[in-house]
């Protein structure tokens, strides 16, 4: 892990198109701003981990193939 010291309004750049700026320090919280292309998803880590867990569960779920075939054929019952 790379650790960098920054002051308020100072930034770091990741690659050529992502910039992270330190906006505010208040008590034990730090507010950062992230400037990145819209095509780059940005999540808080705990949310990202929840998404990954849900994706794993969905991939392991039993699939009712007949229901899916009916759905795509327009034969919803």
C-alpha positions as CSV (number, residue, x, y, z in Angstrom):
1,X,0.0,0.0,0.0
2,X,1.2,3.5,-0.9
3,X,0.6,6.0,1.9
4,X,0.7,9.7,1.0
5,X,0.4,12.8,3.1
6,X,-1.8,15.5,1.7
7,X,-3.1,18.9,3.0
8,X,-6.6,20.3,2.4
9,X,-7.1,21.1,-1.3
10,X,-4.1,19.0,-2.3
11,X,-4.7,16.0,-4.7
12,X,-3.3,12.8,-5.9
13,X,-3.7,11.5,-9.5
14,X,-4.3,7.9,-10.4
15,X,-3.5,7.0,-14.0
16,X,-4.1,9.9,-16.3
17,X,-7.8,10.5,-15.6
18,X,-8.6,10.0,-11.9
19,X,-8.0,12.7,-9.3
20,X,-8.6,12.5,-5.6
21,X,-8.7,15.7,-3.6
22,X,-8.6,16.2,0.2
23,X,-11.5,18.5,0.8
24,X,-12.0,18.7,4.6
25,X,-10.8,17.3,7.9
26,X,-13.3,17.3,10.7
27,X,-12.4,15.4,13.8
28,X,-11.8,11.8,12.9
29,X,-13.4,12.1,9.4
30,X,-11.8,13.1,6.1
31,X,-13.9,14.3,3.2
32,X,-12.5,13.5,-0.2
33,X,-13.5,14.4,-3.7
34,X,-13.1,12.1,-6.6
35,X,-12.9,13.2,-10.2
36,X,-13.1,10.3,-12.6
37,X,-14.7,9.4,-15.9
38,X,-18.4,8.2,-15.6
39,X,-17.3,4.8,-16.9
40,X,-15.3,4.2,-13.7
41,X,-17.5,2.9,-10.9
42,X,-16.7,4.3,-7.5
43,X,-18.0,2.6,-4.3
44,X,-17.4,2.8,-0.6
45,X,-15.6,-0.5,0.3
46,X,-18.4,-1.9,2.5
47,X,-20.9,-1.4,-0.4
48,X,-18.5,-2.9,-2.9
49,X,-18.1,-6.0,-0.7
50,X,-21.9,-6.3,-0.4
51,X,-22.2,-6.2,-4.2
52,X,-19.6,-8.9,-4.5
53,X,-21.3,-11.1,-2.0
54,X,-24.7,-10.7,-3.7
55,X,-23.1,-11.5,-7.1
56,X,-21.6,-14.7,-5.6
57,X,-24.9,-15.7,-4.1
58,X,-26.7,-15.1,-7.4
59,X,-24.1,-17.1,-9.3
60,X,-24.6,-20.1,-7.0
61,X,-28.4,-20.0,-6.9
62,X,-30.4,-22.8,-8.5
63,X,-32.0,-21.6,-11.8
64,X,-35.3,-22.8,-13.0
65,X,-34.4,-23.2,-16.7
66,X,-38.0,-23.7,-17.7
67,X,-39.2,-20.5,-16.1
68,X,-36.4,-18.6,-17.9
69,X,-37.3,-20.1,-21.2
70,X,-40.9,-19.2,-20.7
71,X,-39.9,-15.6,-19.7
72,X,-37.8,-15.1,-22.8
73,X,-40.4,-16.7,-25.0
74,X,-43.1,-14.4,-23.6
75,X,-45.0,-17.3,-22.1
76,X,-45.1,-16.0,-18.5
77,X,-47.6,-18.0,-16.4
